[in-house]
Amino acid sequence: MGFKITKNKKTRYDSIDWNNLRFGVYFSDHIFISRYKDGKWDGGEIMPYGEMPMEPGLCTLHYGQTIFEGLKAFRRVDGKGANLFRGDMNAKRLNRSASLVCIPNYDVPTLIDGMKELIKIDNKFIPNQKGQSLYLRPVVFGSGNFLGVTASSEYMLIVMTSPVASYYAAGLNPVKIMVSDDHVRAVKGGVGAAKTAANYAASLYAGMDAHKKGFSQVLWLDGVNRKDIDEVGAMNIMFVIDGELITPSLEKGTVLAGVTRDTVLTLAREWGMKVTERNISIDEVTEAHKNGKLQEAFGTGTAAVISPVGQLTYKGNDMIINDMKIGPVSQKFYDTITGIQYGEIDDKHNWNIHVTF
């Protein structure tokens, strides 16, 4: 598909501190943008990244009708372009989130083509170092200008890209997680399964409190009984208990259908692990730790890929997991997934979308 392309006359490349890349701090030269009006999306175009005009009555500012995605492109080790990892799954999930907040669906092949073209144009922003990548952030929001609690009749889709390092400053070192029973992020029947701004706004207060106490993230419990585990603020959560891989079920309606989550579960089943998706309570995890059966815990997500959990703290009780070291299961998942992403390991599932430039 051919898109209208307007090149940026001045590159942002030299303004990036490549020796201190961090996550989500720098942005590339171009964005993909598409507009919805009169009942349909236009064909999309690529234009320079930069400030955009906004009216005070922009409905999303007032009512939060917005969704987003996150995915990555990796420079291939053979030098033959980049791998966009599972972009089709992200594009489909974007539409599931859209349906939950009354946003019109976007054509999946068009979105993938737009992201591929964006990667080609800004390919110099894809880091060369292992563990780094080009992060893509599609975001869709109501662009109508009005006051009134109703869905917008106009929308904008924007895809921006950002060269990134590890999401956590600790990298692959185990993180400390605080279990919150004072605050909730989502409830069944709400939008907990959507990647929408409201879920993240709801997580900020407890997240900031956790950071002040020396924790990296919050582990959320269900909003009714404050017992069943949902997910971590930026990741799905998994436990290895007595050799079994256990993760909260998507049927809860409060857990995001993570792309990395699906990748891990697929690999685990292929490796012959016992895999269970079900409700799991914090009491069960506490008991497993007490009995020495909690072998590993780790988060899964696009930003961090695999994030080992070395400590869970619940009601003042510190549960140290695997002596604050990454476990063999977490390490195997990380090595395998990143190996596929960079083209070091055969991609037998065809998860990578190969982008040549």
LINLINWO-V640252 format. One record per pair of residues at least 12 apart in sequence whose ideal C-beta (glycine too) atoms are under 6 Angstrom apart, sorted by the first residue. I is the first residue (numbers start at 1). J is the second residue. D is the distance in Angstrom with one decimal. If there is no record, write none. Layout:
i;j;d
I;J;D
I;J;D
//
This chain:
i;j;d
1;113;4.6
3;44;5.7
3;45;5.4
3;46;5.5
3;117;5.8
4;45;4.0
5;46;4.6
6;47;4.6
8;29;4.2
8;30;6.0
8;48;3.8
11;29;5.5
12;29;5.6
21;165;4.0
22;165;5.8
23;164;4.7
23;167;4.9
24;162;5.8
26;163;5.8
27;49;5.5
27;160;5.8
27;162;5.2
28;122;4.1
28;125;4.2
28;161;4.3
29;49;5.9
29;122;5.4
30;46;5.3
30;49;5.9
30;121;5.4
30;122;5.6
31;49;5.1
31;158;5.5
31;160;5.0
32;46;5.4
32;114;4.1
32;118;5.0
32;159;4.1
33;158;5.2
34;157;4.5
35;156;5.6
36;104;5.7
36;155;3.9
37;154;5.1
44;114;5.2
55;145;4.6
57;145;4.0
58;145;5.9
59;142;4.7
59;144;4.9
59;146;5.7
59;152;5.0
60;141;4.3
60;142;4.8
64;197;5.5
64;198;5.3
65;101;5.6
65;142;4.0
65;152;6.0
66;141;3.8
66;197;5.0
67;97;4.2
67;98;5.7
67;140;5.3
67;195;5.8
67;196;5.0
68;139;4.2
68;195;5.8
69;90;4.7
69;94;4.8
69;138;4.6
70;137;5.9
70;302;4.8
71;87;5.7
71;90;4.5
71;136;5.1
71;302;5.8
72;85;5.7
72;133;4.3
72;135;5.5
73;119;5.1
73;134;4.4
74;133;5.0
74;341;4.5
74;342;5.0
75;126;4.7
76;343;4.1
77;342;5.2
77;343;5.2
77;344;5.5
78;343;5.8
81;355;5.2
81;356;4.1
81;357;5.6
82;119;5.8
82;126;5.6
82;355;4.7
83;341;5.9
83;343;5.9
83;352;3.9
84;353;4.1
84;355;5.8
85;341;5.1
85;352;6.0
86;259;5.1
86;351;5.0
87;112;5.4
87;353;5.0
89;259;5.0
90;259;6.0
91;108;4.5
91;111;4.8
91;112;5.9
97;194;4.0
97;195;4.9
97;196;5.9
100;191;5.3
100;194;4.3
101;196;5.5
102;151;4.0
103;140;5.6
106;157;5.9
115;136;5.8
115;159;5.8
116;355;5.0
119;355;4.8
120;357;4.5
122;161;5.7
123;357;4.5
125;163;4.9
127;163;5.3
132;165;5.1
134;161;5.5
134;163;5.7
135;162;4.7
135;164;4.5
136;161;5.3
137;160;5.2
138;159;4.6
139;158;5.4
140;155;6.0
140;157;4.7
142;155;5.8
143;155;5.6
143;156;4.5
167;303;3.8
167;304;4.3
168;304;6.0
174;308;4.2
174;310;2.7
174;324;5.3
175;216;3.9
175;307;5.9
176;215;4.8
176;216;5.8
176;311;4.3
177;217;5.4
177;219;5.0
177;309;5.3
177;312;5.4
178;210;4.3
178;215;4.1
178;218;5.6
178;313;5.2
179;219;4.6
179;282;5.9
179;314;4.0
180;206;4.8
180;218;4.8
181;221;5.8
181;226;4.6
183;206;4.1
184;223;3.7
185;202;5.1
185;203;5.1
185;220;4.6
186;199;5.9
186;254;4.3
187;223;3.8
188;253;4.6
188;254;5.9
192;254;3.5
193;253;5.5
203;233;4.8
206;218;4.9
207;233;5.5
217;232;4.8
217;233;4.9
218;233;5.2
219;232;5.3
227;281;4.7
228;279;4.9
228;281;5.3
229;248;5.5
229;280;5.4
229;282;5.9
230;254;5.0
230;255;5.6
231;255;5.3
232;299;5.0
234;301;5.8
235;299;3.2
235;300;5.8
235;301;3.9
236;258;4.3
236;261;4.2
236;300;4.9
237;299;5.7
238;298;5.7
239;297;5.1
240;295;4.5
240;296;4.0
240;329;5.3
241;288;4.7
241;293;5.3
241;294;5.7
242;293;4.4
244;274;4.5
245;268;5.2
245;273;5.2
245;275;4.9
246;276;4.9
246;280;5.5
247;277;5.8
249;277;4.5
249;278;5.3
258;300;5.9
260;300;4.2
260;301;5.4
260;302;5.9
261;300;4.9
263;337;5.9
264;300;5.2
264;333;5.4
282;314;5.7
289;319;4.5
296;322;5.7
296;327;3.7
296;329;5.3
296;330;5.7
297;309;4.0
297;321;5.3
298;330;4.5
305;337;5.8
306;330;5.5
306;333;5.2
306;334;4.1
308;326;4.4
308;330;4.6
309;321;6.0
310;324;3.8
//
